[in-house]
């Protein structure tokens, strides 16, 4: 981008402006940042829902694992459309665990007292774990419908028929 400056600012001395510093930075490789975001979301879900026995790096193939340890400005080979069926199976199991744990947490909190999901997860207002799992499914190449069907089944199995019908 071209930045026009007034003549009065040309004679100013001092440290380099933050705009000039920002323009000198290398451009990041956005798909690599998106890949890192998926890992962060997975780690957050594991932590927040207290999922046991989940190995986050097992959800990625060798290209995906290698990309985590590279500079964000580098162009990396990211996983392509063809995935190992074993990795896809592990991803599917993980997403179903996330949905099950979210419904179980919500239902157990509502049995103790009448608490909404937003009150139980106070720092996550507006965050719907089933939608988060469905969004992750897109990135992890798993069918969104499968995740949503599992969510509805979980709601019915915990006696939350009114939510399952929605």
C-alpha positions in Angstrom: 0.0 0.0 0.0 1.1 3.6 -0.7 1.0 5.8 2.4 0.8 9.5 1.7 2.3 11.7 4.3 2.1 15.4 4.8 5.2 17.5 4.3 5.3 18.5 8.0 5.8 14.9 9.0 8.8 14.3 6.8 11.2 16.3 9.0 10.2 14.5 12.2 12.9 12.5 14.0 12.4 9.6 16.3 11.6 5.9 16.2 10.0 4.3 13.2 6.2 4.5 13.1 4.2 1.4 13.9 2.7 1.6 10.4 6.1 1.4 8.7 7.1 -1.5 11.0 3.9 -3.3 10.1 4.5 -2.8 6.4 8.0 -4.3 6.7 6.7 -7.5 8.2 6.5 -10.6 6.1 3.1 -11.7 5.0 1.7 -14.7 6.8 0.5 -17.9 5.1 -3.2 -17.8 6.0 -3.9 -21.5 5.6 -1.1 -22.2 8.1 -2.7 -19.9 10.6 -6.0 -21.6 10.0 -4.4 -24.9 10.6 -3.0 -23.6 13.9 -6.4 -22.3 14.8 -7.9 -25.8 14.4 -5.3 -27.2 16.8 -6.0 -24.5 19.3 -9.8 -25.1 19.1 -9.2 -28.8 19.6 -7.0 -28.2 22.6 -9.5 -25.8 24.1 -12.3 -28.4 23.7 -10.2 -31.0 25.3 -9.4 -28.7 28.3 -12.9 -27.2 28.7 -14.8 -30.5 28.5 -12.2 -32.5 30.4 -11.8 -35.1 27.7 -9.5 -37.9 28.8 -7.4 -40.1 26.6 -7.3 -37.8 23.6 -4.0 -37.3 21.8 -4.5 -34.0 19.8 -1.6 -34.7 17.3 -3.1 -38.0 16.4 -5.9 -36.1 14.6 -3.4 -34.9 12.0 -1.4 -36.7 9.4 2.4 -36.3 9.0 2.2 -33.2 6.8 -0.2 -31.6 9.3 2.0 -32.4 12.3 5.1 -31.0 10.5 3.3 -27.7 9.7 2.7 -26.9 13.4 6.4 -26.3 14.0 7.1 -24.0 11.1 7.2 -20.2 10.9 3.8 -18.7 10.0 5.3 -16.8 7.1 6.6 -19.9 5.4 4.7 -21.7 2.7 4.1 -25.2 4.0 2.6 -28.3 2.5 -0.7 -28.8 4.3 -2.9 -31.9 4.3 -4.6 -32.4 1.0 -8.1 -33.7 0.3 -7.0 -37.4 0.5 -6.8 -38.5 4.1 -5.9 -41.8 5.7 -9.1 -43.6 6.8 -7.6 -44.3 10.2 -7.0 -40.6 10.8 -10.6 -39.8 9.6 -11.9 -42.4 12.0 -10.0 -40.9 15.0 -11.2 -37.4 14.0 -14.8 -38.6 13.9 -14.5 -40.3 17.3 -13.1 -37.1 18.7 -15.9 -34.9 17.4 -18.5 -37.3 18.7 -16.7 -37.3 22.1 -16.9 -33.5 22.1 -20.6 -33.5 21.4 -21.3 -36.2 24.0 -19.3 -34.4 26.7 -20.9 -31.1 26.0 -24.4 -32.5 26.3 -23.5 -34.5 29.4 -22.0 -31.4 31.1 -25.1 -29.4 30.2 -27.5 -32.0 31.4 -25.7 -32.7 34.6 -25.7 -28.9 35.4 -29.4 -28.7 34.7 -30.2 -31.6 36.9 -28.3 -29.9 39.8 -30.2 -26.7 39.3 -31.9 -24.9 36.5 -28.9 -23.5 34.7 -28.6 -22.6 31.1 -25.7 -23.4 28.9 -24.6 -19.8 28.9 -24.6 -19.7 32.8 -22.7 -22.9 33.1 -20.0 -21.7 30.6 -19.9 -18.1 31.8 -16.9 -17.0 29.6 -18.3 -18.6 26.5 -21.6 -16.7 26.0 -23.1 -17.6 22.7 -20.7 -20.5 22.2 -22.6 -23.6 21.2 -20.4 -26.7 21.5 -22.5 -28.6 18.9 -21.9 -25.8 16.4 -18.2 -25.7 17.3 -18.0 -29.4 16.6 -19.8 -29.0 13.3 -17.5 -26.2 12.3 -14.5 -28.3 13.3 -15.9 -31.2 11.2 -15.6 -29.0 8.1 -11.9 -28.4 8.7 -11.3 -32.1 9.7 -13.1 -33.5 6.6 -15.9 -35.2 8.6 -19.6 -35.0 7.7 -21.3 -32.2 9.5 -24.6 -34.2 9.4 -23.0 -37.0 11.3 -22.0 -34.7 14.1 -25.5 -33.0 14.2 -27.3 -36.4 14.2 -25.1 -37.5 17.1 -26.0 -34.3 18.9 -29.7 -34.8 18.5 -29.4 -38.5 19.6 -27.5 -37.3 22.7 -30.1 -34.8 23.5 -32.9 -37.4 23.3 -30.9 -39.9 25.3 -30.5 -37.4 28.1 -34.2 -36.5 28.1 -33.9 -33.1 26.5 -36.5 -33.9 23.8 -37.5 -30.2 23.4 -34.0 -29.3 22.3 -33.6 -32.4 20.2 -36.8 -31.5 18.2 -35.3 -28.1 17.4 
